[in-house]
Amino acid sequence: MPKKPLLEFTDRGIYCAQGKFYIDPWKSVDDAVITHAHADHAYFGHKQYLAHHLSREVMLYRLGEINLRTIEYGETVNKNGVQISMYPAGHVIGSAQIRVEYKGEVWVVSGDYKTEDDGISTPFEPVKCHHFISECTFGMPVYTWKPQAQIFADVNNWWRTNLQNGVATIVVGYSLGKAQRILQNLDLDNGKVYTHGVIENTNEALRRNGVILNPTERITFDSSKEEVRKGIILAPPSSVGTPWMRKFAPYSFGYCSGWMAIRGAKRRRAADRGIVLSDHADWNGLVSAIDATGCESVYLTHGYTASFSRYLNEIGFDAHEVHTLYGGEEEDAEASPQPSPEEREPKADMNDNASEVLSFGEDLGEATKEELS
């Protein structure tokens, strides 16, 4: 009789029967281990959660008063003889790869990851394992990212040019991950950074967690339009085309996404500037990360799973395509006709208190009454 794998792919998520826990489950379970706080990996409704320490306040902001335990990178938790530990994924602040070991067998679940050090997330760290469960959001050779320093040199030059021309600058990016990465790489000699409430709510949660971010100012109903236009505005995808954004006209807005590498993506987003910036590994990053694990087999959960698994098999890996519900965040919006979580209506929790608890989309916070006016 064949040996049962330590981790299995089920209709609820990745399951460890020996340890009786799930990793990033998308249906309610008793025991959930979470790689990071994005909405397609951290769902509301589990009895208990385990995540990295730096995900704590964002998860509480998004999911409410959940039963949450947090640990540090390299710390070990034992569940029924199964050793669980977390290692940096480099995706966003607090993101982790989950290492699972039982009787010498080691599996690693990557969650989402990138291999370039962004200066704000703990840098990706390869973890040796027998079996590696990996994303491949950008698993095609066309996706090769420029160095971050070059991208932000262009962004800061564009901002300066807009200031000289009397045009406001708006940068659009996902509220957890890209927003903080952008913030930390702006040239603040140009001016102040103003934030949409959705992004500032996330910034405040991270600051409560001890994360040091550059200064920002929340845009409210009382904010001076002329003063805001002298700085730079960070906004989520949900703000594009809304009265909230239009009130800062004339403006130039840039959309940050890995999908901006695709011809036509900028036009579909109606952006003035497509900024190719992703919090996922590019083609070279994926291949190098998988190779660094020394794994015997690799399982691809979301992205270009079919073509990337064929490539890996051709170069000597034992690669398998699996189907999950991951990949629903903004990065995947251009690859699917479905709206991204930030563009969906916020879904209420069991108490129907959408202004306080985020279960899938983005909590609008103060934007509901003030910022969308």
C-alpha positions in Angstrom: 0.0 0.0 0.0 1.5 3.4 -1.0 2.6 5.7 1.8 0.1 8.5 2.5 1.7 11.9 1.8 2.3 14.2 4.8 0.3 17.0 3.1 -2.7 16.5 0.9 -4.8 18.7 -1.4 -8.4 18.7 -0.3 -11.6 20.7 -1.0 -10.9 22.8 2.1 -7.2 23.5 1.5 -3.8 21.9 2.1 -4.3 19.3 4.9 -1.9 17.6 7.3 -3.8 14.6 8.6 -1.1 13.6 11.1 -1.1 17.1 12.6 -4.8 17.8 12.1 -4.3 21.2 10.6 -4.7 23.0 7.3 -2.5 25.5 5.5 -4.3 28.5 4.0 -7.7 26.8 4.0 -10.5 28.5 2.1 -13.3 26.8 4.0 -13.9 26.9 7.7 -11.7 24.5 9.7 -10.7 23.9 13.3 -6.9 24.6 12.9 -5.5 26.9 10.2 -1.8 27.8 9.6 -1.7 31.0 7.5 1.2 32.0 5.2 0.2 35.7 5.0 -2.7 38.1 5.4 -3.9 38.5 1.8 -7.6 37.7 1.4 -7.1 34.6 -0.8 -5.0 33.0 1.9 -6.4 34.3 5.2 -10.2 33.6 5.4 -12.6 34.4 8.2 -14.3 31.5 10.1 -11.6 29.2 11.4 -11.6 28.2 15.1 -7.9 28.9 15.5 -5.1 30.5 13.5 -1.3 30.4 13.5 0.6 33.0 11.6 3.8 35.1 11.7 4.1 37.8 14.3 4.2 40.6 11.7 0.8 39.5 10.3 -0.9 39.8 13.6 -2.4 43.3 13.5 -3.3 43.2 9.8 -5.2 39.9 10.3 -7.0 41.3 13.3 -8.0 44.4 11.3 -9.2 42.3 8.4 -10.8 39.3 10.2 -11.8 40.7 13.6 -11.2 39.2 17.0 -10.1 35.7 15.9 -8.3 33.2 18.0 -4.8 34.0 16.7 -1.4 32.7 17.8 1.7 34.1 16.2 5.3 33.0 16.1 8.6 34.3 14.8 10.7 33.0 11.8 12.5 29.8 12.8 10.3 29.1 15.8 8.8 25.6 16.0 5.3 24.6 17.0 4.5 20.9 17.6 1.1 19.6 16.5 0.6 15.8 17.3 4.2 15.1 16.6 4.4 17.3 13.4 6.9 20.1 13.6 5.7 23.4 12.0 8.0 26.4 11.5 8.0 29.5 9.4 10.6 31.1 7.1 10.6 34.4 5.2 8.7 34.4 1.9 9.6 38.0 0.9 6.1 38.5 -0.5 4.7 41.2 1.9 5.4 42.1 5.5 4.8 39.1 7.7 4.6 36.6 4.8 6.0 33.1 5.6 6.8 29.8 4.0 5.5 27.0 6.1 7.9 24.1 6.8 6.3 20.9 8.0 8.3 17.9 9.2 7.3 14.5 10.5 9.6 11.5 11.0 12.3 13.1 8.8 10.0 13.9 5.9 9.9 17.7 5.1 7.4 19.6 3.1 7.5 23.4 2.5 4.4 25.4 1.4 5.7 28.7 -0.1 2.5 30.7 -0.1 3.2 33.7 -2.3 6.8 34.8 -2.6 9.4 36.9 -4.3 13.1 36.5 -4.3 14.2 40.2 -4.6 14.8 42.0 -1.3 12.2 44.9 -1.3 13.7 46.6 1.7 10.5 46.3 3.8 9.6 42.6 3.8 11.9 40.1 5.4 13.9 38.7 2.4 13.0 35.3 0.9 15.0 32.4 2.4 15.2 29.1 0.5 14.3 26.1 2.7 15.6 22.6 2.0 12.8 20.1 1.7 11.7 16.8 0.0 8.5 18.3 -1.4 7.9 22.0 -2.3 4.4 23.5 -2.8 4.9 26.6 -4.9 2.9 29.4 -6.5 3.8 30.3 -10.2 1.7 33.4 -10.7 4.2 34.7 -13.2 5.6 31.4 -14.4 6.3 32.4 -18.0 9.7 33.7 -19.4 8.1 37.0 -20.5 7.8 38.0 -16.9 11.3 39.2 -15.9 11.3 42.1 -13.5 13.7 45.1 -13.6 15.7 45.9 -10.4 13.6 47.7 -7.8 16.0 50.6 -7.7 15.5 51.3 -11.4 11.7 51.1 -11.1 11.5 53.6 -8.3 14.0 56.0 -9.9 11.5 56.2 -12.8 8.6 56.7 -10.4 10.3 59.5 -8.5 11.3 61.2 -11.8 7.8 61.0 -13.0 6.5 62.5 -9.8 8.9 65.4 -10.1 7.9 66.0 -13.6 4.2 66.1 -12.6 4.9 68.6 -9.9 6.7 70.9 -12.4 3.7 70.6 -14.7 1.1 71.3 -12.0 -0.3 67.8 -12.3 -1.2 65.6 -9.2 0.4 62.2 -8.9 -1.6 59.1 -7.9 0.0 55.7 -7.6 -2.4 52.7 -7.4 -1.3 49.5 -5.7 -2.7 46.7 -3.4 -3.1 48.0 0.1 -1.0 45.3 1.8 2.4 44.8 0.2 2.7 47.2 -2.7 1.5 50.3 -0.8 4.2 49.9 1.9 6.8 49.0 -0.7 6.0 52.1 -2.7 5.9 54.2 0.4 9.4 53.2 1.6 11.0 53.9 -1.8 9.5 57.3 -2.6 11.8 60.4 -2.6 10.3 62.4 0.2 12.3 65.5 -0.8 9.6 65.8 -3.5 6.8 66.2 -1.0 4.4 64.5 1.4 2.7 61.2 1.0 -1.1 61.1 1.2 -3.1 57.9 1.6 -6.6 56.6 0.8 -8.3 55.3 4.0 -8.0 51.7 2.9 -4.2 52.0 2.7 -3.9 54.1 5.8 -5.9 51.5 7.8 -3.4 48.9 6.8 -0.4 51.1 7.5 -1.8 51.8 11.0 -2.2 48.1 11.6 1.4 47.5 10.6 2.6 50.3 12.8 0.8 48.8 15.8 2.8 45.7 15.0 6.0 47.7 15.4 6.7 48.1 11.7 8.4 51.4 11.0 7.0 53.1 7.9 7.7 56.5 6.3 5.2 59.2 7.4 1.9 59.4 5.7 -1.2 61.6 6.0 -4.7 60.1 5.6 -7.0 61.9 3.1 -10.3 62.8 4.7 -13.2 65.0 3.9 -11.4 68.0 5.5 -8.1 67.5 3.6 -7.1 70.5 1.4 -7.3 69.4 -2.2 -4.6 71.8 -3.2 -2.2 70.6 -0.5 -2.8 67.0 -1.4 -2.1 67.7 -5.0 1.4 69.0 -4.0 2.4 65.6 -2.7 1.8 62.1 -4.0 -1.3 60.0 -3.4 -1.3 56.3 -2.7 -4.6 54.6 -3.6 -6.0 51.1 -3.9 -7.4 49.6 -7.1 -10.9 50.1 -5.8 -10.5 53.9 -6.1 -9.8 53.9 -9.9 -12.5 55.9 -11.8 -14.4 56.9 -8.6 -15.4 60.5 -7.6 -12.8 60.2 -4.8 -10.0 60.0 -7.4 -11.5 62.5 -9.9 -11.6 65.3 -7.3 -7.8 65.5 -7.5 -7.9 66.3 -11.2 -5.8 67.2 -13.2 -3.8 64.2 -12.3 -1.6 61.4 -13.8 -2.0 58.0 -12.3 0.2 55.0 -12.4 -1.0 51.4 -11.8 1.5 49.0 -10.1 1.2 45.4 -11.1 3.2 42.6 -12.6 0.5 42.4 -15.2 1.6 45.7 -16.6 4.2 43.7 -18.5 1.4 42.5 -20.7 0.6 44.6 -23.8 -2.8 46.3 -23.3 -2.9 45.9 -19.5 -2.3 49.6 -19.0 -5.0 50.5 -21.4 -7.5 48.1 -19.7 -6.8 49.8 -16.4 -7.1 53.2 -18.0 -3.8 54.2 -16.4 -1.5 56.9 -17.6 1.5 54.9 -16.6 1.9 51.2 -16.2 4.4 50.4 -13.5 5.7 46.9 -13.7 6.0 46.1 -10.0 5.1 42.7 -8.5 5.3 41.2 -5.1 5.5 37.7 -6.7 8.6 36.0 -8.1 9.3 36.5 -11.8 10.3 33.6 -14.1 14.0 33.5 -13.0 13.0 33.9 -9.3 10.6 30.9 -9.5 13.2 28.6 -11.1 16.0 29.6 -8.8 13.8 29.3 -5.7 12.6 25.8 -6.6 16.1 24.7 -7.5 17.5 26.0 -4.1 15.1 23.8 -2.1 16.7 20.7 -3.5 13.3 19.1 -3.5 12.4 15.7 -4.9 9.0 17.0 -6.2 7.2 20.3 -6.7 3.5 21.1 -6.7 2.3 24.2 -8.4 -0.8 25.8 -6.9 -1.8 28.9 -9.0 -0.6 30.9 -11.9 0.7 29.3 -15.1 0.6 25.9 -13.6 0.2 23.8 -16.7 3.0 25.3 -18.8 5.4 25.9 -15.9 5.0 22.3 -14.7 5.8 21.0 -18.2 8.9 23.2 -18.3 10.1 21.9 -14.9 9.5 18.3 -15.9 11.6 18.9 -19.1 14.6 20.2 -17.1 14.5 17.3 -14.6 12.1 18.2 -11.8 9.2 16.0 -10.7 6.5 18.7 -11.1 2.7 18.4 -10.6 -0.1 20.8 -11.3 -2.7 21.1 -8.5 -5.9 23.2 -8.3 -6.6 25.5 -5.4 -8.5 28.8 -4.7 -5.4 30.9 -4.3 -4.5 33.7 -6.7 -7.6 35.9 -6.1 -5.7 39.0 -5.1 -5.0 42.0 -7.3 -2.0 40.5 -9.1 -4.2 38.0 -10.8 -6.9 40.4 -11.9 -5.6 40.8 -15.4 -5.4 37.1 -15.9 -9.0 36.5 -15.0 -12.3 38.1 -16.0 -13.3 38.0 -12.3 -12.8 41.2 -10.3 -10.0 41.4 -7.7 -10.8 41.4 -4.0 -10.2 45.2 -3.8 -12.8 45.7 -6.6 -15.5 43.5 -5.0 -18.0 44.7 -2.5 -16.8 44.2 1.1 -18.3 41.0 2.5 -19.7 41.3 6.1 -18.8 38.9 8.8 -21.3 36.8 10.8 -22.4 39.9 12.6 -22.8 41.9 9.4 -20.4 44.5 10.6 -18.6 45.3 7.4 -17.1 48.5 8.6 -15.0 46.7 11.2 -14.3 43.3 9.9 -12.9 42.2 6.5 -13.7 38.7 5.4 -12.8 38.8 1.7 -12.6 42.2 0.1 -11.2 45.5 1.4 -12.7 47.3 4.4 -13.6 50.7 3.2 -13.1 52.2 6.7 -13.6 56.0 6.6 -13.9 56.0 2.9 -17.5 54.9 3.2 -18.7 58.3 4.5 -15.9 60.8 3.7 -13.4 59.7 1.1 -15.8 58.7 -1.6 -17.7 62.0 -1.5 
